[in-house]
Amino acid sequence: MHHPPVWLIIPFICLLLMISTGPLFYHQFWARHYARIAIGLGAFVAVFYGFMMENGGQVLMHTLQEYLSFIALLSSLFVVSGGIFIKIQRQATPVVNGIILFSGAVLSNLIGTTGASMLLIRPFLRMNKGRIKAFHVVFFIFIVSNTGGALTPVGDPPLFLGFLKGVPFFWVISRVWIPWMVTNILLTGIFMFMDAKSGKNEPASTSGSGGVSIAGAQNFFYLFIIIGSIFLDPAIIDGFPSLQNLFGFPFGIREIVMVGVAVAAYLTSDKDALKGNEFNFEPIKEVAFLFIGIFATMIPALELIGNYAANHAAELSVTKFYWMTGFLSSILDNAPTYLNFLAGAAGKFGIDIASPEQIRNFSGGIVSPVSGDVASDVYLTAISLASVFFGAMTYIGNAPNFMVRNIAAQAEVEVPDFLEYVYKYSLPVLMPVFLVLWFLLFNF
């Protein structure tokens, strides 16, 4: 059997449905058993692949490697940022909030959307204490956790995977800085309007009018080590040792460094900073369990999508690549979705995705031998924007979304459930913006 049966995506659909309905309709059952459910559904798919699929063991090992890289990065950033206590001594106003969100969008390109989200969400919540509404958390997720990180490969995992495949480091910022600027300014403006409207009848904040104080600043050193370790990869550094190839480990030196930094940071973090942030491991624990289920159950879905994209690339327009990449990045992990559609688009132009040199030519812009109308760099722009931006459409579109939601919920802030997030915020706010981007950039 070369491709998985279609029915094997049922566990993935079940997990998505339970993530969206569990906290709303059967909260106590879900809170008690979500880890067992996620692992159980994932194990079902893993067992099927291990015993029934050709090369199923290799697929499972590759998925395990991706998951361990994913959770090592998130966990290390979560622990390190938890030891940095930032207090913004300013009155919470729409303008100040807007500046923080837009600054977070810029910062996310330097330390990743996960790093920026974990660093800023707690001070953002504290500064707005007494006046915060659900939309404050939602727009934080929109801007800092997603759309902000579209300018560099460090910003969001899909772009980093593209960099590993051969897309030049500064290609992204050279091609998407205008839509990035327009999108983030527009979202910030919408937020400030809603914040001003919401705050008309609210008492004035007493946060003060001073500057910014930081406790645990030594953890910034750990943060830079984590960001630097991202590049410890044989695909970037020629001759760099690969523990996977040498010993068959499902992790590399990069992941060892990240875990080591997380342990060191937790043991040496400023205790007052940890206490001030009310630090605990519950948010990362929930992400770890849910995403191990998501990574496992989405294997057949990604394989079927990748096969479809490869076989139908000639008939897929740039519009279809944009919307298909976007939609699937909303409900699947956006990094493998990006890779699947990058492979499909590369095939449309006769490019081998395994060749960094050919991918560099692809990113530079070549004409398709099939369609001959739209250059390859336009397809890459569509895939890059859609995979990053559409990750904001749901809580599972990008890992920081879940973590921000859980931190806000622990702080007893009102947060929308899965379905409310989609129909009340992402569809009416984000979808018109993404439609405008499509019309201006890809509607030929």
Secondary structure, DSSP 8 states (H G I E B T S, - for coil): --S--GGGGHHHHHHHHHHHHHHHHSHHHHHHHHHHHHHHHHHHHHHHHHHHSTTHHHHHHHHHHHHHHHHHHHHHHHHHHHT-EEEE-S---HHHHHHHHHHHHHHHHHHHHHHHHHHHHHHHHHHTTTT--HHHHHHHHHHTTTGGG-SSTTTSHHHHHHHHHT--TTHHHHHHHHHHHHHHHHHHHHHHHHHHHHGGGS----S-S--EEEE-TTHHHHHHHHHHHTT-STTTSTT---HHHHH--SS-HHHHHHHHHHHHHHHHS-HHHHHHTT--SHHHHHHHHHHHHHHHHTHHHHHHHHHHHHHSGGG--HHHHHHHHHHHHHHS-HHHHHHHHHHHHHHHTT--TT-HHHHHHHHH--B-SSS-SSBHHHHHHHHHHHHHHGGGSSTTSSHHHHHHHHHHHHTT-----HHHIIIIIIIIIIHHHHHHHHHHHT--
